[in-house]
Each structure stands twice: as C-alpha cells, then as structure tokens.
Amino acid sequence: MIRLLVRFAALLPLVWALGFAAFVVLLPGPADPAIQTDVIVVPTGAPGRIQRGAMIVMAGSASRMLISGAALNASASSIARTNGLDRRLFACCVDVGHEASNTRSNAEETIAWLRARRAKSVRFVTTDWHMPRARFELDQVIGRDIRVIDDAVDSKADFVTLMREYNKYLLRRIAVLAGW
C-alpha cells in the first residue's frame, strides 16, 4: 500500500508538468471582431481587456459592454480617460460593475447583468492566461441559453504568471469537485 502511495506521489509532478504544458500551449486567442453578440463582458485586470472590448463596440459587433469588478470610485468616464478611450462611447454603451472582487464574483456579476438585459449572446473578453479559469467560473453560473464567444487578449505572459494562473485554475477545479 505504501509503495502504491509513493508511486502515486512520484507521478503527481509529471502530471502537473504535462497539464501545465497543455495549459500554455492551448491558451486561447482573440475571436473574429466581426462576430456579432448582444453584449460584451470585460472583467477588470490586465492591460488590453477594456481597449479590446471598446474596439468591438465601436466596430458595431455588440451594442453594450459591462466592465465587471471595477473599483468603487471608478466611473465609465474615468475608465475611458485612464484607457485613452472616447468618453462618449462609454457614456452611451458601457456599464461599470462594482460588485465583483475576484474571478468567481465576476461570473456572478456577469450573469446578473446578462439576465437583466435578456442577452442571448455575449463576447467574453479577458487575458489569454486568465480565460481558462474565468470561463470555468462563468460556466458554473451561466445556462445553455446564452451563447458565449471567448475573446482572449494576447498578453505575452511570463513563466511565473502562467504558472500562478495554472495553479489557481487547478485549485478552483478541485474546489468545485469537492463541492465548494
């Protein structure tokens, strides 16, 4: 029995390393900007997310955008200014969510916003390394009646960022399996 446990423990680093390699190699990329969706959701965080979402709205591929997890003092106007974007676009077409404080609560804030707007399709914009975990969280709360288009922003993330995110992703999946 102990021999079996030792073999299992010795196998874990190999399984982790292979999973990490797959995680890195299979990171998603940007979606076609021409794909039409009802709305866009962008969780706050890494650079490029808000700009990507605004570009899609300006292209006419969605009519409205939610920025989920913004700081309590952040307004649409201040976010536009900080990101060098047109404030008029933000005044007409952007909602700022202040309820979320992490990836899990981003998903909860997102589903409430989608249901309030009766959206049937959403473009989900986040960083490539964040997409697997963020999408996993969204999948925990979203029904099959809403079509989700993943639109990942290329980050050129370093090894430490990728490893940290992979570990968070694994731990979250394990937590869900355990019922948390």
N, C-alpha and C positions, 0 to 999 in steps of 0.2 A: 504494500500500500504506500509506504514512504517512497519507494523507488518510483512509483507512478506519479506521486505528487512532485518529486524532484524533476522528473521529465517534463511534466506539465509546466512547472515554473521556468524551466530552461527554454521551453518553447515560446513563452509569452513575449520576450523581447523580439524574437523573429517575427511573430505575428504582428506585433506593434509596428515594427520597421516596414514590413510589407504593406500594412494598412496605410502608414504614413506616405510611403512612395505612391500608392494609388491615389491618396488624397491630393497630393501635389500634382501628379500627372493629370488627374481628371478635374482640376479646377475649371469651373465654367467660364465662358467668355461673354462678351456683350451680345445682346439679341439684335436682330434687324430693327433699326429705328422705324421702319415703315409698318411694322406690326401694330395694328390698332388694338387698343384696350380701352375700357371705360375710364380707368383711372391709373395712377402711378402711386406707389408707396416707396418712400426712401427713409430707412432708418438712419438717424444721425450717426456720425462716427468718422470713418476715414475720409480723406480727401477724394474729390471727384464724384461722389454719390449725388449730391444736390445738383451739381452742374449737369450731370448726365440726365437726371430727371427733368430739369428745366429745359434742356435741349429737346427732349421728347415732347414735352408740352408745346414748346414753340414750333415744333415740326408738325403739330396737329395730330399726332398719333394717340393722344389722350387729352381729355378735357380738364382734368383736375389732378392735383398731386397732394399727398399727405407727407409731411416731414414728421416722422414719428420719433419721439424721445428727445425733443428739444428742451433746452434749459428753460426754467420757468420764466426768466426775463427775456427770452428770445421771441421776437415777433417776426412775422413774414418780412416786413420791411428791413429789420436788422439783419436777418439771414441773407436777404438779397444783397444788401450792401456789403456784408462780410465776404460774400462769394463773388462779388463783381457782376451781379445779375440785375436784370431790369426789374425795378420795384413795381412797375405797372403789371407785369406778368404775375408777380407774387400777390398783388392786391386783388386780382381777378380770379386767380386759378390755383392758389396754394393755401392749404390748411396746415396749421402747425399744431402738432400734438405734444402735450406736455406731461402726459400720464406715464409714459414708459421710462424706465430707468435701466433696462437691460434687454437683451435679445428676447427673452421669454415674454416680458411685458410689451415689447414692440409688437409681437404677434397678437397679443390680446388687444392692444390699442388699434392695430390694423383691422382686425376682424370687426370690431365695433364700428369703426369708420366705414368699412365696406358695406356692412349691413345697413347703416343709416343712409347710405347713398344708393342702396339696392344695386350695387355693382355686380356684374356678371363676369367681368374680366379685369385683371389687374396686372400691371407690369411691376415686378418687384425688383428694385434697383438697390444693390449693395455691392460691397467689395468682393472680388473673386474668392479670397480666402474666407470670408465671412458667410458666403452664400450657403454652403452645406448646412451649417448649424442654424442660420437664420431661416432657411427654408424648412428645415426639420421642425423648428418651433412653429412656423406658420402652418405647416401640415397638421400639427396637433390640434389646431383650433378651427381651421377652415374646412368647409364642406366641399363636396364634389360639385356643387352647383356654381362655384366660382372658378373660372379658368385663370391659372397663374402663369405668367411668362417671366422666367428668370432672366435678368439683365445684369450681368456682373461687370463691374468696373475693374479693369486691369490695374493691379497695384504694384507689381514687381516687388512683392514682399520678400523680406529676408528670412533666413532659416529659422530664427528664433520666433518670429511672428507666426510662421506656418506651423511650427511645432506646438506653440502655445494654443493656437486655434484648433489644431487636430486633437490635442488632449481635451480641450473644452468640449469639442464635438463628441468625442468618445464618452466622456463622463456624463454628458447630458443624455446620450442614448441609453447608457447604463441606468441612469436615474429613472428614465421613463419606463424601462423594462422592469425596474424594481417598484414602480407604482408611484413615483414622486412627480 
